[in-house]
Structure formats: structure tokens, C-alpha cells
Amino acid sequence: MKKITLRQRQILILLAEGMTSKEIAALIDVSERTIRSEIAALMPLLGAQSHFFLALRAFHEGFLPAKAGYCANEKMKFNGGNVAMLIWRQKLQALIALRP
């Protein structure tokens, strides 16, 4: 298993829940630039080209808890302006449901 920091794992979980870099930064009280830097460091480590595949690889590597992929931020569920994020979240939930 690859080694990641506790902060990187936390970011992966929040990313899998559909949060943006800006929302993650506000939640864990760091700059958005720090979050983007951590995500950029995680992408080659997990062999991902996008946020979706980063979350997917994190899932396959065992970095996400069984409940990851649901939205902890309830207001995002009803944000009609972010249809792509909703579809992304539903795909990840379906993959997690298949996990043994």
C-alpha cells in the first residue's frame, strides 16, 4: 500500500464526498492553494489524471472509508448548478456499493 499523510487522506475523503478545493480549504482551515498542492502531489502517487480518478484510485487503494462518496455537505446535494459533480458522486457511490 502506498503511504500518504493524514491530511492527504482527509483531503481524499472530502474530495470523494464531492467537495471542491475551496470548500475543503475552508473546512480544514488551510489555503485553497495548499489543497491544490496536496491534490497535485497525490495525482502521480495514485496514478490519477483527474479528481474523479484520484477518488477512484484512493478507493481501490483502501484510503477511503466504506461510507465515502456521500456528500457530508448537505447543501451541495441540492446545488442544481453542479450537475457534473452530482453525476460524479453517484458514480463513485455505485462503485463503493460494489466493494466487498
C-alpha positions in Angstrom: 0.0 0.0 0.0 1.2 3.5 -0.8 1.9 5.9 2.0 0.1 9.2 2.3 -0.2 11.7 5.1 -3.2 12.0 7.4 -4.0 15.4 5.7 -3.8 13.8 2.2 -6.2 11.1 3.4 -8.6 13.7 4.8 -8.5 15.6 1.5 -9.2 12.4 -0.5 -12.2 11.6 1.7 -13.6 15.2 1.3 -12.9 15.1 -2.4 -14.7 11.8 -2.8 -17.7 13.4 -1.0 -17.8 15.9 -3.8 -16.3 18.9 -2.1 -14.3 21.5 -4.1 -10.8 22.6 -3.2 -12.2 25.8 -1.9 -14.7 24.1 0.3 -12.1 21.6 1.6 -9.7 24.5 2.4 -12.4 26.3 4.4 -13.4 23.2 6.3 -9.8 22.3 7.4 -8.7 25.9 7.7 -5.9 26.0 5.2 -5.5 27.9 1.9 -7.0 26.7 -1.3 -3.5 26.7 -2.8 -2.4 24.2 -0.1 -5.3 21.9 -1.0 -4.5 22.1 -4.7 -0.8 21.4 -3.9 -1.8 18.3 -1.9 -4.1 17.1 -4.7 -1.3 17.7 -7.3 1.1 15.6 -5.2 -1.5 12.8 -4.8 -2.3 12.5 -8.6 1.1 10.9 -9.7 1.3 9.0 -6.4 -2.0 7.3 -7.1 -1.7 7.4 -10.9 -4.7 9.6 -11.5 -5.3 12.2 -14.2 -8.4 13.8 -12.7 -10.3 14.3 -9.4 -12.7 11.5 -10.3 -9.9 9.0 -11.0 -8.0 10.3 -7.9 -11.0 9.4 -5.7 -11.4 6.1 -7.6 -7.8 5.1 -7.1 -7.9 6.1 -3.5 -11.0 3.9 -3.1 -9.1 0.9 -4.7 -6.0 1.5 -2.6 -8.2 1.4 0.6 -7.7 5.1 1.6 -11.5 5.8 1.7 -13.8 4.6 4.4 -16.8 2.5 3.4 -19.1 5.5 3.6 -17.0 7.9 1.5 -18.7 9.2 -1.6 -21.8 10.5 0.1 -22.0 14.3 0.5 -21.3 15.4 4.0 -22.2 19.0 2.9 -26.0 18.7 2.6 -26.3 22.0 0.7 -24.3 20.5 -2.2 -26.9 17.8 -2.8 -29.4 20.5 -3.9 -27.0 22.7 -5.8 -28.7 22.5 -9.2 -25.8 24.3 -10.8 -23.4 21.5 -10.3 -24.9 18.6 -12.3 -21.5 17.2 -13.3 -20.5 16.9 -9.6 -23.8 15.1 -8.8 -23.2 12.6 -11.6 -19.6 12.1 -10.4 -20.7 11.5 -6.8 -23.4 9.0 -8.0 -20.8 7.0 -10.0 -18.5 6.9 -7.0 -21.3 5.8 -4.7 -22.2 3.0 -7.2 -18.5 1.8 -7.2 -18.4 1.9 -3.4 -21.6 -0.2 -3.2 -19.8 -2.9 -5.2 -16.8 -3.0 -2.8 -16.6 -6.4 -1.0 
